[in-house]
Amino acid sequence: MTPTVRTRRTLFGVLAAGAVCATLAVPAASAEPDDTPAPAPAAATDDCNAATLASTISTVTTQLSTYFAAHPDANQALIDATRQPAFIAVGQFEDYTDAHPDQADQIRAIQAPLAAFKDRCGMQVSPTDALTVLADL
């Protein structure tokens, strides 16, 4: 596999994980935006760095891959959603998870380390969005 293909596959995984995280995130995207920057965490830990972020994303992506391989209906729902414009995709996958609350809970549990990293490190964007900046390199 060439480095370009590997990079594209990795970025697709990151984007898929981001789609899942965006769909399952709380509060809902319809909430009023807050333009005030969040204060830095009182005691940001030493692991608030790009290396730990990448490692956390890798772990979550691997677990999501295993989960979706074992749940072909959820896998198909996510793939179908990712073929839609973003504003439709989120709603489409949300409809699926609303109809399958046990699967939504399992997916939330898998992506919890990303949410914890974001909260612990005071990130203003989702962790997966932070790495998409690498797509144009």
LUMNUPA-639466 format. One line per 2 residues: number of its first residue (from 1); their letters; for each residue x, y, z of C-alpha. Coordinates in nm, 4 decimals. Layout:
% LUMNUPA-639466
NUM = a = X/Y/Z | ... $
END
This chain:
% LUMNUPA-639466
1 = mt = 0.0000/0.0000/0.0000 | 0.1394/0.3377/-0.0985 $
3 = pt = 0.1755/0.6141/0.1607 | -0.0922/0.8190/-0.0191 $
5 = vr = -0.3458/0.5351/-0.0055 | -0.2600/0.4688/0.3599 $
7 = tr = -0.3020/0.8401/0.4417 | -0.6378/0.8553/0.2634 $
9 = rt = -0.7617/0.5420/0.4418 | -0.6477/0.6795/0.7755 $
11 = lf = -0.8199/1.0109/0.7086 | -1.1380/0.8282/0.6038 $
13 = gv = -1.1264/0.6431/0.9354 | -1.0751/0.9684/1.1220 $
15 = la = -1.3622/1.1315/0.9338 | -1.5894/0.8319/0.9970 $
17 = ag = -1.5026/0.8435/1.3655 | -1.5716/1.2167/1.3583 $
19 = av = -1.9098/1.1553/1.1986 | -1.9987/0.9080/1.4708 $
21 = ca = -1.8762/1.1462/1.7415 | -2.0636/1.4398/1.5903 $
23 = tl = -2.3824/1.2391/1.5730 | -2.3591/1.1160/1.9289 $
25 = av = -2.2218/1.4343/2.0830 | -2.4041/1.6115/2.3622 $
27 = pa = -2.5243/1.8843/2.3535 | -2.6997/1.8623/2.0201 $
29 = as = -2.5737/2.0654/1.7291 | -2.8919/2.2707/1.7379 $
31 = ae = -2.7831/2.4382/2.0614 | -2.6992/2.8079/2.0519 $
33 = pd = -2.3340/2.8631/1.9567 | -2.1163/3.0157/2.2243 $
35 = dt = -1.8513/3.2538/2.0952 | -1.6775/3.2814/2.4304 $
37 = pa = -1.3605/3.0784/2.4442 | -1.3606/2.8116/2.7093 $
39 = pa = -1.1090/2.8627/2.9850 | -0.8086/2.6360/2.9794 $
41 = pa = -0.8458/2.3396/3.2112 | -0.7136/2.4126/3.5579 $
43 = aa = -0.4687/2.1255/3.5474 | -0.4108/2.0241/3.1868 $
45 = td = -0.2149/1.7059/3.1973 | 0.1129/1.6405/3.0234 $
47 = dc = -0.0633/1.4104/2.7764 | -0.2464/1.7000/2.6077 $
49 = na = -0.0360/1.6810/2.2948 | -0.0674/1.5725/1.9328 $
51 = at = 0.0977/1.2365/1.9969 | -0.1559/1.1375/2.2626 $
53 = la = -0.4401/1.2751/2.0511 | -0.3294/1.0639/1.7536 $
55 = st = -0.2920/0.7577/1.9741 | -0.6391/0.8070/2.1236 $
57 = is = -0.7940/0.8519/1.7786 | -0.6134/0.5399/1.6582 $
59 = tv = -0.7421/0.3334/1.9499 | -1.0986/0.4573/1.9085 $
61 = tt = -1.0877/0.4077/1.5311 | -0.9642/0.0503/1.5744 $
63 = ql = -1.2420/-0.0233/1.8227 | -1.5011/0.1338/1.5911 $
65 = st = -1.3690/-0.0772/1.3041 | -1.4141/-0.3928/1.5112 $
67 = yf = -1.7594/-0.2794/1.6237 | -1.8834/-0.1998/1.2729 $
69 = aa = -1.7440/-0.5286/1.1377 | -1.9526/-0.7105/1.3998 $
71 = hp = -2.2640/-0.4960/1.3343 | -2.3188/-0.4864/0.9558 $
73 = da = -2.6459/-0.2944/0.9882 | -2.4740/-0.0123/1.1806 $
75 = nq = -2.1842/-0.0278/0.9351 | -2.4203/0.0160/0.6402 $
77 = al = -2.6106/0.2964/0.8132 | -2.2867/0.4910/0.8698 $
79 = id = -2.1603/0.4329/0.5155 | -2.4971/0.5392/0.3723 $
81 = at = -2.4882/0.8519/0.5898 | -2.1333/0.9439/0.4851 $
83 = rq = -2.2457/0.9484/0.1227 | -2.4781/1.2396/0.2016 $
85 = pa = -2.4029/1.6088/0.2578 | -2.2972/1.6677/0.6199 $
87 = fi = -2.6242/1.8279/0.7314 | -2.8175/1.5244/0.6039 $
89 = av = -2.5621/1.2658/0.7174 | -2.5786/1.3611/1.0846 $
91 = gq = -2.9576/1.3457/1.0883 | -2.9629/1.0212/0.8935 $
93 = fe = -2.7275/0.8412/1.1327 | -2.9044/0.9991/1.4291 $
95 = dy = -3.2286/0.8450/1.3023 | -3.0542/0.5081/1.2953 $
97 = td = -2.9157/0.5434/1.6487 | -3.2544/0.6647/1.7778 $
99 = ah = -3.4029/0.3409/1.6454 | -3.1154/0.1372/1.7942 $
101 = pd = -3.0418/0.2927/2.1373 | -2.8325/-0.0038/2.2579 $
103 = qa = -2.5976/0.0378/1.9623 | -2.5838/0.4132/2.0198 $
105 = dq = -2.4792/0.3506/2.3803 | -2.2117/0.1042/2.2695 $
107 = ir = -2.0737/0.3501/2.0134 | -2.0763/0.6314/2.2721 $
109 = ai = -1.8773/0.4091/2.5079 | -1.6214/0.3384/2.2353 $
111 = qa = -1.5754/0.7075/2.1549 | -1.5703/0.8149/2.5221 $
113 = pl = -1.1877/0.8402/2.5326 | -1.2032/1.1079/2.2608 $
115 = aa = -1.4629/1.3065/2.4544 | -1.2543/1.2702/2.7703 $
117 = fk = -0.9410/1.3915/2.5879 | -1.1299/1.6944/2.4537 $
119 = dr = -1.2645/1.7831/2.7977 | -0.9385/1.7187/2.9813 $
121 = cg = -0.7309/1.9201/2.7360 | -0.9743/2.2081/2.6760 $
123 = mq = -1.0093/2.1490/2.3003 | -1.2565/2.3747/2.1185 $
125 = vs = -1.2965/2.1400/1.8198 | -1.3610/1.7695/1.8143 $
127 = pt = -1.0412/1.5655/1.8408 | -1.0971/1.4101/1.4993 $
129 = da = -1.1477/1.7532/1.3405 | -0.8138/1.8559/1.4868 $
131 = lt = -0.6384/1.5936/1.2749 | -0.8249/1.6639/0.9515 $
133 = vl = -0.5992/1.9648/0.9044 | -0.3420/1.7078/0.7906 $
135 = ad = -0.5540/1.6126/0.4883 | -0.3977/1.8791/0.2663 $
137 = l = -0.0374/1.7909/0.3420 $
END
